[in-house]
Amino acid sequence: MLLLARYVLPVSAPHIENGAVLVKDGRISAVGSADVLIKANPDEPRTDFGLAALMPGLVDTHSHFEYSAMRGLIQDVPYADWKIALTEKEQAFNDRDWLDSALLGALETVRAGITTVADITRTGSSLLAAKAVGLRGIFYREVGTMEKQEVPRILDEAYEDIERWKALAKDGHQFIGIAPEALYKCHPQVFNEIRDYAMGGTPVAVHLAGSQEEYDFIRYGSSLFSVHTTEMQRGYGIDMPPWLATGVSPIRYILNWGLFQVPNLLAIHCVHVDEDDIGFLEQYDVAVAICTRCNAQLGMGVAPVAEFIKAGLRLGLGTDSPAASSTTDLFAEMRMTLLIQRALHHKSDFLTSSQLVRMATLGAAEALGLADSVGSLEVGKHADIIAIDLSASSQAPTHDPNSAIVHTAGPDNILMTMVGGEVLYRGGGQHLHSVDRDRVLARAEEMRLKLRD
C-alpha cells in the first residue's frame, strides 16, 4: 500500500515535499519521494491525500479514558476543589459506566489522530476500550492507600489485575504498567513496594509536583488535602495524624522512597519544581509528561519546559483527564504549550513548531520507552500513520507543514488514522472498527443525567 501526500513528515528527518510511505505487513517499508516509490512499486495500490501531511500517529503520554463522560461536569474551579468534587461524583459510576465512558474516550482519541496512549486506570476499562478500537498504548493499574496495614492487600490486588490485563494484551498492541495514586493518597510504603516490583522493567507512571496544594501538603502538611480531610475519610479519631510535614519538595520526597530507581518511570506534570528537582529528574533519566491545558484549566501552573529541554529530559505531551481539559486534542496541546512557553521566554529558549510536533510523536514515544517501534516514519517501525488535511483556506498557502499543523490543525482535519497498517478512522466521521458509536453516545447522555442527579 502506497500513501501519498504533498508533505511527508518522518519527524526523525526533514519533511519531504510530494512524498510517499510504503506500508507492507503492518510496518513501514519505505519513505521517500512519491515519484521514486511509485516507479519502484508500480503495482502497489495507492491512496493520494493531496494537499495534506502524512506523519506518525500522535502519542498521548497521559490520559484518563475512564473520565470522558465527566467532561464539563465540574467547571471554573481550581485543582483541589475540582479533585475533591470529582472524587465524590465518580462514586455514582458502576462497571458498565466506566467501560462506556472509556469507549467514548477511545472513539475521540482515534478521531483525533492519536494512535498510542499512556492511560492510568483503576478499573481496566481503558485497556478494554483501546483493544475494542485498535489503539496501541501502555495502561497503568492505579493503586494507593494511606493506611500502612492496607498496603500488602491493595498491592496484591493490583498485581493480580496486572497479570490478568497482560493476558488480555497478548496481541502486542498494549503493555501493562503500574501507577501509585497521588502523593497525598499514598503511604510511602506503596512507593517502596512498587519500586521493588518494577525493577525488572514494568512501566511506572506517577503524578508528581502538579499543584501548589500537593506541594504544600508534602512540604508543610497543610493544604486542602489536609490531615483533617483524611481523618474524616477514615471515619474515626486518631492520636497520630496519618501525615506529617516532610520539609522537602514532592520530587525530593519521592526520591527518598526509591521510586526514581525504577528503569521505566514517567512523571506527570512536574510543574512545581526547582533547579535541584530538575537535576534529580535528569540524573535518574525520569521522563516527563507535559499537560499544559489541564494545568492551565485548573490553575495548577506552568511546567518549565525550556528548563526540561536544557536538561535533556525525555518529554512528551499529554491530554490528561477529559473531566479537566474537556477534549482529547494533542493539536491543542501543541499549540497552547508553544504559545505559553513563548510568552514566558519571549527572548530566549524560543520553542519551534517542529519541537512541538516532535514532543507529540517521537519525543513522546521516547518518554514511554516505545521509540524503537512508533513515533516516527522509519523503515521497520509499525505503520502507525495519520493524514492531516492542510487544504483549508485558513491554511493556504502552506510554507512549513510543522507550523501549519501546530497553528492551524485540529481533530477535524484528520483524514485517516492507521495503526499497524489497519485504518481505524477516515475523515468525515467514518469509524472503521467494531465499536457502536451511536450506542456509546446514547450511554454518555444516560451517564450525564446520572452524574447531574
Secondary structure, 3 states (H helix, E strand, C coil): CEEEEEEECCCCCCCEEEEEEEEECCEEEEEEEHHHHHHHCCCCCEEECCCEEEEECEEEEEECHHHHHHCCCCCCCCHHHHHHHHHHHHHHCCHHHHHHHHHHHHHHHHHCCEEEEEEEECCCHHHHHHHHHCCEEEEEEEECCCCHHHHHHHHHHHHHHHHHHHHHCCCCCEEEEEEECCHHHCCHHHHHHHHHHHCCCCCEEEEECCCHHHHHHHHHCCCCCCHHHHHHHHCCCCCCCCCCCCCCCHHHHHHHCCHHHCCCEEEEECCCCCHHHHHHHHHCCCEEEECHHHHHHCCCCCCCHHHHHHCCCCEEECCECHHHHCCCCHHHHHHHHHHHHHHHCCCCCCCCHHHHHHHCCHHHHHHHCCCCCCCCCCCCCECCEEEEECCCHHHCCCCCHHHHHHHHCCHHHEEEEEECCEEEEECCCEECCCCCHHHHHHHHHHHHHHHHC
